[in-house]
Amino acid sequence: MKKIQIHISEEPHCKELESLGSVFIPLIKDVMTAEDFVEADILLNWKDIVGQEIAAYAYPIKVKYDHRENIRTLYMEVPVGGFALELQHKEEYLLEKINVYFGYKAVHKINISQNIKLRPQIKPVKVEKEEIKLSDDEKKYMEDVVADIKDEKLKEILTKLGESVIISNRG
């Protein structure tokens, strides 16, 4: 059996390192067309392009280029419900956002389909309501109204009801 000797150089080799982009981009450019780059950009940067609100329920699937009409169509999926209708009303807005992102008219039409299996990623936003308090005169009035009631639980409930009525009548 023959022994193989391995010679390891002691010179630092970091000068020969190249970034992955400089290696792969020339290889990919030969394989991918401009349409593929548009599709990849949309799929990878969807939240940045359309914003968090729309990206929570609208998902891009593919971009298809029609050579006869020279237009690109973005195919999207939304959950079943009112999402498709909402997106249909926002179609011009979406097209504008996408095309501004690319700097040219990259997408011309949007095709929306509904998918039963999709669930929106919408997170409820807590809105903190400012606590509205009664004035001293209003508090005195409520105390006078419930003064004759002997049952404490009923008195408390009627006081809360009265307070909410007074607050809602303020406007």
Secondary structure, 3 states (H helix, E strand, C coil): CCCCCCCCCCCCCHHHCCCHHHHHHHHHHHHCCHHHHHHHHHHHCHHHHHCHHHHCCCEEEEEEEECCCCEEEEEEEEECCCHHHHHHHCHHHHHHHHHHHHCCCCCCEEEEEEECCCCCCCCCCCCCCCCCCCCHHHHHHHHHHCCCCCCHHHHHHHHHHHHHHHHHHCC
